[in-house]
Amino acid sequence: QVQLVESGGGLVQPGGSLRLSCAASGRSIFSFNAMGWYRQAPGAQREFVAAVSSVGSSNYADSVKGRFTISRDSAKNTLYLQMNSLKPEDTAVYYCKGAIPFASDYWGQGTQVTVSS
């Protein structure tokens, strides 16, 4: 059974940093076609933040380019999102997603990130 478990969220001041983790079990993170981070602010649709393909190519939403970095650790079977220069508009629940061919996507339960002074 595949599970994705996010952690690392919290309250941070504007300009601060956080690193989110998404620990996978039941499947290697490198066996997913792609893994990514999405976020959902109150009253808003869930939106794409960043993704990395199985071969390591990454892409980012324009709103986070230059501030967020997605990465993977094979030894820990974990996906990360390093978030720097955080802004109040980054406040949201952040979700990890894993995509495999011909099957439904896997989602984690989410972790809350709040950027506020």
N, C-alpha and C positions, 0 to 999 in steps of 0.2 A: 504494500500500500504506500503510495507516494504522499508525502506530507511536506509542506513548506511552512516554516515558522519564522516570522519576523521578530526582530527585537532591536533595541537601540533608540527608540523614540524618546521624546521627553520635551521639557520646556527649555528654550534657549533664547537668549537676547538677540535682537537684530545684529547682524554681522558675525554671529557665532557659527560654530560648526557642530555637526553631528555625523556619526557613521551608523547607518542602518545595516543590519545583517539579516539574511534569509537563509536559514539552515535547512537543507534538503535531506530527506530520508526516503529510502525505498528506491532511489534512482540517482545515478550520477548527474550532477549539474551539467556535465559536458555532453550528456546524452539527449538533452533537450535541444530542439531546433533553435530555440531562443529562450532567453530568460530576461525578464524586465521588471521595472518598477513603475507603478502607477500611483496616482493619488486622487483623493476625493475630499474636497472641502465641503463644509456644511452648505446644503442647498444647491450644490453643483454636481455636474456629471463627473464620473471618474475619467481622469485624463492620463495620457501617456507622459512619462517622465524620461525614462532611459531604458535601453535594451542592449543586450549583447548576444550575438549569434554563437552557434556552436563552434565556429572557426575563429571567434574572437573579435569580429568587427562590431563596433558599438555606434549607437546613434542616440541623440538627445533632443528633447523638446527645446525650442528656441529660448524659452523662458529660463532654462537652467544651464544652457551652454556656457562653458567657462567657469561654472561654479560647482557643478556636480560631476562626480566621476563614478562610473560603474566598473566593478571588477569582480573576479572570481578567485577562489582559493580551492584548489583540487584536494589538498590534504584535509581540509575541514569540510569539503563539500558544501561550501557556503558562497552565496552571492552577496556583494556589498554595494552600498551606495554612500559614497563620501559626499557630504553636503557642506559646502563652505559659503561664506558671505550670505548667510541666510536672511531672508526678508519676511516680513509679516505675511505676505501673500503666499509664502511657501507652507503656511499652516494648513494641515490636512491630515487625513489618515493615509498612510502609505502602505501599499500592497505589493507583494511580490507575485510574479506570475511565471509559470513555466509552460512552454508550448511544445507539444510533440505532434508528429504527423498523424492524421486520421483519428484523432481523439480529442476529447474536451480539454481545455486548458486547466491547469492546476493553479489554484490561488491560495495564498496564505490568509491569515485572519486579520492582518493589518496591525500597524503600530502608529500611535498618535504622535505627530510632530506639531508643537506649538511654538511659534516665534513671536515673542512679545517682550516688551520692557516692563 
